């Protein structure tokens, strides 16, 4: 995108570097996972996977158990 253009005509995009490559720092884990699925280049997939590993495990809320959803009998 930004590559090959002079600076006067280039519009700043905070999500791209000077050469037009995507910045992975501000993306969250869900966005990185979506980007990993849509990427086709092995080099890009490696970068995205490293960024995901750096973030740590994705916290997923546990599904409620059936016993927890039942109402307690009134005494």
Secondary structure as GFF3:
##gff-version 3
##sequence-region A 1 75
A	DSSP	alpha_helix	29	38	.	.	.	ID=ss1
A	DSSP	alpha_helix	42	55	.	.	.	ID=ss2
A	DSSP	alpha_helix	66	69	.	.	.	ID=ss3
###
